[in-house]
Amino acid sequence: MATVPTAEIQSNHDTEYLFDNSGERAEARFRDLSALYDARTIHYLKQRGIEEGWSCLEVGGGGGSITSWLCARVGVAGSVLATE
């Protein structure tokens, strides 16, 4: 098994992120991803029985469309924490 020098690993982390979330096209990308996947994601979330008062964690919240849906679903008695 070959090892990779630490300096080479570090240089790989210095590259620009391919899908920059603050870039010009990020908003359009998030909108398109929502159009493609939100309906199915919401279907699965409804199957889990998420209701008012739940606490939810969304990892990779992207544009926030599912985060918004979760907030409306759990209401003021619940909580939602989203990370990106």
N, C-alpha and C positions, 0 to 999 in steps of 0.2 A: 504494500500500500504506500503510495507516494504522499509526502507531506507538502503542504503549500506554505512558503515562507510568510511570516506574519506581515511583513511590509506589503506583500502582494495582496493579502486579504484586506488590509487597510485601504489600499488604493482602489479596490473594488467598491468600497463603501463611500468613496468620495465622488462617485459619478452621480449625475442628475437623475432623479426619479423619473421613470418613463411616463407615468400618468400624474403629472403635477396637479395637485388639488387646488392650487391657487392660480393655475394658468388660465388663459383666455378660454380654452375649450372645455374646461372642467365642468362648467354649468351645463353645457350641451351634453356632455358625456353622462353626467348624473341624470339628466332628464331622460336620455335615451335608455339608460339602464333601468330607470324606474318604469318606463313604458314596457320594457321587455319582461321584467321580473317581479314587479310589485304585486300584481294580482295573484300570482302563484304563492309568493311569500306570505301574503295576507291569508290566503286559503289555509296554508300550513299553520300559521299562528292561531287562526280561529279554531282549528282542530285541537290545539293544545289547551283550549279553554281559557285563554287569557281574559280576565275580567277586571272590573273595578277593584282597586285596592292592591293589585299585584305590584311587585317590584321586578323590573326587567333590566337586563343588560344587553345592549346591542353593540357587538364588536364589528367595526368596519361600517359605520353609519353612513358613509358616502355623503349624498346630498341631503339626507335627513328625512326623506319621504316616509320610510318605515318608522323612524323615530317619532315623527309627528302622529302617525297612525297609532303607535303604541301609547303615546301620551293621551290621546283622545280616548283610547280604550280603557286605560287604567284609571283615568280621572284624577281628581285632586287628592283622593285617598291613596293613590298609588305613586310609584316613582319610576322613572326611566333614566338610565345612565347610558349614554352613547359615546363610543370612542371611534377614532378614525386612525 
